[in-house]
C-alpha cells in the first residue's frame, strides 16, 4: 500500500508567515548541517526525538549529505516527505519529517511526524507544531497522525 494515494498532489511548500516550508534538498547540506549541529542537545530535548539515534554531535557533513540525498529520494518516490524550515532570509532553522508509521506506533496510525527548530528559534517550536498539525489536517490525506505534542502548543 502506498504511503499517499497516487492521485494525491504533495504540497510543494507551506508559508507560515514567520517561516516557510519547502522540500529538503541535498543542496541544503551545509545550511541544514549547521542548523542542527549547533543544536544537538536542544533537538534531543524536543518531543519526538528522545531515544533516537539522531542527532549526534560526531556526525560528519558527508554523513549528513547522504541523509539528505535519502530524504530527497524518499520525497521523489513518495515514500516520505521532509521539508526544511526557512526563516524570511532563507536560513535553515528546522525540519519537518512526514513518514509512514513506525512499528511501535498505535494501530491505525497512517503517518509519523517529527519536527525540530534550532536552539536559536526554540520559541517557535510550538508555533511550528501547531502550523504542521493544521496543515496535515487540511492538505494531507491522513486521519491518524502520530506527532509528539508540545505542552506549550495549547491555544
N, C-alpha and C positions, 0 to 999 in steps of 0.2 A: 504494500500500500504506500503510495507516495506521501511525503510529508505535507505537501499542499496540493490541492487539486490542479490538474493540468491546465485548466482554464482560469486559474487564479492569477491575476496581474500583481506581481510582487511590487509593493511600493518602492519607488526608486529613491525617495527621500522623504524627510519629515521636518518641517520648520517648527521649532518650539518657541520661537520669539527670541529667547536668550541664547539659543544654540540651534544647530540643525543636525540631522542625522542623514548620512549617505552611506552607501555600501563601502565597507573597508576594502582597501586595495593593497596589493603587495607594495605598491609605490609609496604607501604611507609608513613604511617600516621605520625610518628614523624618528619621525614625529610620534608614532604610536609607542615605540620603544621608550623614548624619553618620557612620555606622559605616564606610563605605568611603572617604569623602572625607578622613578623618583618617588613612587607612592606605594611601594610593595606592602608595607605594614598597614596603610590605610585601606588598600583593596582587600587584604586578608581579613580586615575587620568589617568589611561590607557584607551585609546579608547575602547569602548565596555562595560565598567564597570560602567559608570556614571548612577546613579539612580537605581542600582541593590541592592538587599538586602545583597549580599555577596561581599566583605569580611567585617566582623565586628570584632572589637577588643575583644569583650567579648565572642567570640565563644570558646567552650572548645575543648580539644583534643578528647574527646569522641564524640562530635558532628561532628568533622572532620572525625573521623573514620567511622561514619555512612555514611557520604557523600562519602567517598572513596569506601565503600562497594557498594553503589548505582552506582557509576561510573564504578566499576569493573563489576557489574551485567549488566549494560547497554551495556558494551563492549561485554560481553559474549553473550548477547541476540541480539546484532547488532542493538540496539536502539539508541546508541550514542557512541562516541569514545573519551575518554580522555587519553591524553598522558602526561607523566611527561617529563620535560626538564631537562636533566642531564648534568653537566659540565664534562670535561675529568676525574675528580676524582670521578665521580658518585654522586656528591652532587646535590640535587634538587635545581634548580634555577628558575623553572617556570612550566607552564602548558599550554596545548592546548586542547580546547574543540571543538569537531565536532559533532553537534547535528542537529536534524531536525529544519526547520524554526520555528520561533516564530509567534504567531498570528498577531503581528504588522509588520512583515517583508513584503517587497514588494511582490505583486503577482508574481508567477513564481519562487520564491526562493526555492531552494531544499536543502540548508544547512545553518546553522547559526554557525559561528566560532568565538571563542574568544580566546585570549591568553594573558598571562602575564609573566613577569620575575620579580624576586625580585629586591628590590631597589639597591642592590649591583651590579646588572647586567643590570641596566637601559639602558646603552648604547647599549645593544644587542636587545632591543625591536624591533627596525626596522629591524634588521637582522633576527630575528625570524619571524616577519611578512612576509618579502619577501620570506624566505625559505618555510613557510607554504603555501603561495599563489602559489608558483611554484609547490610544492608537490601536492596540491589539483588539479592543472591543469593537471598534468602528471599522477598521480597514483590513483585518485579518480573518481567516476562516476558522479560528479556534474557538472552542467552547469551554475548555478546562485547561487553563494555563497554570503551570507551577512557576511562581516568581516570588522569591522571598520578600515579604512585605517590609516596609520601613515604618518603624514606630512613629517617626516624625512626619509621615506622609498623610496623616489624618487631616481631613478638612478639605 
